[in-house]
Amino acid sequence: MTATTGPRRVLLAAPRGYCAGVDRAVIAVEKALEQYGAPIYVRHEIVHNKYVVQTLERKGAIFVEQTQEVPEGSIVMFSAHGVAPAVHDEAAAGKLATIDATCPLVTKVHKEAVRFAKEDYDILLIGHEGHEEVIGTSGEAPDHITLVDGPEDVANVEVRDESKVVWLSQTTLSVDETMETVDALKAKFPNLLSPPSDDICYATQNRQIAVKKLAEDAELVIVVGSKNSSNSIRMVEVALDAGAPAAHLVDFAAEIDETWLEGVTTVGLTSGASVPDVLVDGVLEWLAERGYADVETVKTADESITFSLPKELRRDLRAEAAALTGDGSSEK
């Protein structure tokens, strides 16, 4: 590795890591396991982070792709990304007790979709095709929603009535790219209505602002997060767009390539909204072992938002599951 001259340092972003919605969802799984015992089934990854999923699996959570995989009379939890109404119907048909851990900010977008559909608007949903959050939101009003996957998709968008068009968005997108898409939509549909408040969540925006600040001084930005985490992927893109010479996404410190440090005196470090701090600590230790022991926190916002746990955790769901099967017993 090429020798790095001068003092080496790490700029550590604040805020970073867990947002309120992720914290709520992870605690909800832990509380459900504690309260009702294993197994607790979870439809899709509770949050998009490999370490979190593996940790919860060891405690007794079972992650499934489809509701139909959950045995009758069991408890199933819906992930922070939200689900379509059809999934709730599937759970009822399968005689399952449910816990809805959908992030309240995602629920807000769902409610907006339902409201605008009732008012017969065409809804242009800005987001990435196939993402769980987009699937869930689209399911709230499938006959009214058209997915717009970035500015380049705008040319293909058609609506019934240009005077009744509104845009909504996935909560974990790049703020800059989303507004670029909105601007392109407004140029095409001058009467385009905006949601009552920005759909991109506060945590996504705060983490992107922080990573832009890191990019001003760091030759290398490391984002801790999983490859299927939309907000983590966006942070790498934002860092590069903001001028960072290099930016990489890693799940764990072991994934860092030492050649990335060649000629680098300042490393910017942050993490996605579904990443526990223990993983960031691992990267800090790894960097310290290679001479980057000087850590400076770069603070761009204060976060104090918290969400209450799902209301279902205050009920006896095992008894409810047993009642649904009608046999007086439930899987433990």
C-alpha positions in Angstrom: 0.0 0.0 0.0 1.3 3.5 -0.9 2.5 5.4 2.2 0.1 8.1 3.4 1.9 11.2 4.4 0.5 13.6 7.1 -1.8 12.9 10.0 -4.5 10.4 9.4 -8.0 11.0 10.7 -11.6 9.8 10.5 -14.6 12.1 10.2 -17.5 10.4 11.8 -21.0 11.6 10.7 -23.7 12.5 13.2 -26.5 11.6 12.8 -25.9 8.1 11.4 -27.3 4.6 12.0 -30.6 3.7 13.4 -33.6 5.9 12.6 -36.7 5.9 14.8 -38.6 3.6 12.5 -35.9 1.0 12.4 -35.3 1.2 16.2 -39.0 0.7 16.7 -39.2 -2.3 14.3 -36.1 -4.1 15.8 -37.3 -3.6 19.4 -40.8 -4.8 18.3 -39.3 -8.2 17.2 -37.3 -8.5 20.4 -40.3 -7.6 22.6 -42.5 -10.0 20.7 -40.0 -12.9 21.3 -39.8 -12.0 24.9 -43.6 -11.6 25.4 -44.9 -14.5 23.3 -41.9 -16.8 22.9 -40.3 -18.2 19.7 -41.0 -18.5 16.9 -42.1 -15.1 15.8 -42.5 -15.1 12.0 -41.5 -11.9 10.1 -42.6 -11.3 6.5 -39.5 -10.1 4.7 -36.4 -8.7 6.5 -37.6 -6.6 9.4 -35.1 -4.0 8.2 -32.5 -4.2 5.4 -29.5 -5.1 7.4 -27.7 -8.5 7.3 -26.3 -8.3 10.9 -29.7 -7.3 12.4 -31.5 -10.1 10.6 -29.0 -12.7 11.6 -29.0 -11.5 15.3 -32.8 -11.8 15.4 -32.8 -15.2 13.8 -30.5 -16.5 16.6 -33.1 -15.2 19.1 -35.9 -17.1 17.5 -37.3 -14.9 14.6 -38.1 -16.7 11.4 -38.0 -14.6 8.2 -40.2 -15.6 5.4 -40.8 -14.2 1.9 -44.6 -14.9 1.7 -47.4 -14.8 4.3 -48.5 -18.3 3.1 -45.2 -19.8 4.5 -46.4 -19.0 8.1 -48.1 -21.9 9.9 -51.7 -21.4 10.8 -52.2 -20.1 14.3 -48.8 -18.4 14.4 -47.8 -14.8 15.0 -46.5 -12.9 12.0 -44.9 -9.4 12.0 -44.9 -7.1 9.0 -41.6 -5.3 8.3 -40.8 -1.6 8.7 -41.2 -1.2 4.9 -44.9 -1.7 5.0 -47.3 -4.1 3.2 -50.2 -3.8 0.8 -53.8 -4.4 2.1 -53.8 -7.7 0.3 -51.1 -9.0 2.7 -53.4 -8.3 5.7 -56.1 -10.3 3.9 -53.6 -13.2 3.4 -52.8 -13.2 7.1 -56.5 -13.2 8.0 -57.1 -16.1 5.6 -54.2 -18.0 7.1 -55.6 -17.5 10.6 -52.5 -15.6 11.7 -52.2 -13.1 14.6 -50.3 -10.0 13.2 -48.0 -7.3 14.5 -47.6 -4.4 12.1 -44.1 -2.8 12.5 -44.5 -0.5 9.5 -42.6 2.7 10.0 -45.1 5.5 10.8 -43.6 7.6 8.1 -44.3 4.9 5.6 -47.8 4.6 6.9 -48.2 8.4 6.3 -47.4 7.8 2.6 -49.9 4.9 2.5 -52.6 7.2 3.9 -51.8 9.8 1.4 -52.2 7.3 -1.4 -55.6 6.2 -0.1 -56.8 9.8 0.3 -55.7 10.9 -3.2 -57.1 7.8 -4.8 -60.5 8.5 -3.1 -60.3 12.0 -4.7 -59.7 10.3 -8.0 -56.2 11.7 -8.6 -53.6 10.0 -10.7 -50.7 9.3 -8.2 -47.1 9.4 -9.5 -45.1 7.4 -7.0 -41.4 8.2 -7.3 -39.4 5.1 -6.2 -37.5 2.0 -7.3 -39.4 -0.8 -8.9 -39.5 -4.0 -6.8 -38.6 -2.3 -3.5 -40.8 -3.6 -0.7 -41.9 -0.1 0.3 -43.0 0.7 -3.2 -44.9 -2.6 -3.5 -46.7 -1.9 -0.3 -47.7 1.7 -1.2 -48.7 0.7 -4.7 -51.0 -1.9 -3.2 -53.0 0.8 -1.4 -54.4 2.2 -4.7 -53.2 0.0 -7.6 -55.6 1.5 -10.1 -54.4 5.1 -9.4 -50.7 4.7 -8.9 -48.0 4.9 -11.6 -44.4 4.2 -10.6 -41.8 6.8 -11.8 -38.3 5.4 -11.4 -36.1 8.5 -11.7 -36.1 11.5 -14.0 -35.4 9.4 -17.1 -38.8 7.7 -16.6 -40.8 10.9 -16.8 -41.1 10.9 -20.6 -43.2 7.7 -20.5 -45.7 8.9 -17.9 -49.3 9.3 -19.0 -52.2 10.5 -16.9 -56.0 10.7 -17.4 -56.4 14.3 -16.3 -53.5 16.7 -16.1 -55.4 18.8 -13.6 -55.6 16.0 -11.1 -52.1 14.7 -10.6 -50.1 14.3 -7.4 -46.7 12.9 -6.6 -45.7 10.8 -3.7 -42.3 9.1 -3.0 -40.5 6.2 -1.4 -39.1 7.4 1.9 -35.5 6.3 1.4 -34.6 8.0 -1.9 -31.9 10.5 -2.7 -33.4 13.9 -1.9 -31.6 15.6 -4.9 -32.6 12.9 -7.4 -36.2 12.9 -6.2 -36.5 16.7 -6.6 -34.9 16.4 -10.0 -37.7 13.9 -10.9 -40.3 16.2 -9.4 -39.0 19.1 -11.5 -39.2 17.0 -14.6 -42.8 16.0 -13.7 -43.8 19.6 -13.0 -42.4 20.6 -16.4 -44.6 18.0 -18.0 -47.6 18.5 -15.7 -47.7 22.1 -14.6 -50.7 21.4 -12.2 -48.8 18.6 -10.4 -49.8 18.6 -6.7 -47.2 18.0 -4.0 -47.9 15.9 -0.9 -48.8 17.9 2.3 -45.3 17.3 3.5 -42.1 15.8 2.0 -42.4 12.0 1.9 -38.6 11.4 2.1 -38.1 10.7 5.8 -36.2 13.0 8.1 -33.5 10.4 8.8 -32.8 9.8 5.1 -32.4 13.6 4.6 -30.3 14.1 7.7 -27.9 11.2 6.7 -27.6 12.6 3.2 -26.8 16.1 4.4 -24.2 14.6 6.8 -22.5 12.5 4.1 -22.3 15.6 1.8 -20.4 17.4 4.6 -18.0 14.4 4.9 -17.4 14.5 1.2 -16.0 18.1 1.4 -12.9 16.9 3.3 -12.6 13.1 2.9 -10.7 11.4 0.1 -12.6 8.2 1.0 -16.1 7.8 2.3 -17.2 4.5 3.8 -20.9 3.8 4.3 -21.7 0.9 6.6 -24.9 -0.8 5.3 -26.3 -3.7 3.4 -26.4 -4.1 -0.4 -30.2 -4.2 -0.3 -30.6 -1.1 1.8 -31.9 1.7 -0.4 -31.0 4.5 1.9 -27.4 3.2 2.3 -26.9 2.8 -1.4 -28.2 6.4 -1.9 -25.6 7.7 0.6 -22.7 6.3 -1.5 -24.2 8.0 -4.5 -24.7 11.3 -2.6 -21.1 11.2 -1.4 -19.7 10.7 -4.9 -22.1 13.4 -6.3 -20.9 15.8 -3.6 -17.3 15.4 -4.7 -15.8 12.5 -2.7 -13.0 10.9 -4.8 -14.2 7.5 -3.6 -17.1 6.0 -1.6 -17.9 2.4 -0.8 -20.6 0.4 0.9 -19.7 -2.4 3.4 -21.6 -4.6 5.7 -18.7 -5.2 8.0 -15.1 -4.0 8.6 -13.8 -7.2 7.0 -15.2 -6.1 3.7 -12.9 -3.0 3.5 -10.2 -3.3 0.9 -6.9 -1.9 2.3 -6.0 -0.6 -1.2 -8.8 2.0 -0.7 -6.6 3.7 1.8 -3.7 4.4 -0.6 -2.9 8.1 -0.4 -5.8 8.8 1.9 -5.3 11.0 5.0 -9.0 11.6 5.8 -11.7 8.9 5.8 -15.4 9.8 6.1 -17.4 7.3 8.0 -21.2 7.0 8.3 -23.9 4.3 8.3 -27.4 3.7 6.9 -30.6 4.1 8.9 -30.8 0.3 9.6 -27.3 -0.1 10.9 -26.5 -0.7 14.6 -23.5 1.3 16.0 -21.6 -1.9 16.8 -20.8 -2.3 13.1 -19.5 1.3 12.9 -17.4 0.6 16.0 -15.9 -2.3 14.2 -14.9 -0.1 11.3 -13.4 2.5 13.6 -11.3 -0.3 15.3 -10.2 -1.5 11.9 -9.2 2.0 10.8 -7.4 2.7 14.1 -5.3 -0.4 13.6 -4.1 1.1 10.3 -3.2 4.5 11.7 -6.5 6.3 11.6 -7.0 6.7 15.3 -7.9 10.4 15.4 -11.7 10.5 15.2 -13.6 13.8 14.8 -17.4 13.9 14.9 -19.1 16.0 12.2 -22.5 16.9 13.5 -25.1 18.3 11.1 -28.4 17.7 12.9 -30.0 16.7 16.2 -32.5 13.8 16.1 -34.9 13.3 19.0 -37.8 11.6 17.2 -39.1 8.4 18.7 -42.1 6.2 17.9 -44.2 4.1 20.2 -44.2 0.3 19.7 -46.9 -1.4 17.7 -50.2 -1.5 19.7 -50.4 -5.3 19.1 -47.6 -5.8 21.6 -50.0 -4.8 24.4 -52.3 -7.7 23.6 -52.2 -11.5 24.2 -51.5 -12.5 20.6 -50.9 -16.1 21.5 -54.4 -16.4 22.8 -55.7 -14.6 19.7 -53.9 -16.9 17.4 -55.3 -19.9 19.3 -58.8 -18.5 19.0 -58.3 -18.0 15.2 -57.5 -21.7 14.7 -60.4 -22.7 16.9 -58.5 -25.5 18.5 -57.6 -23.8 21.8 -53.9 -24.2 21.1 -51.2 -22.3 19.3 -47.6 -23.0 18.2 -45.1 -22.0 20.8 
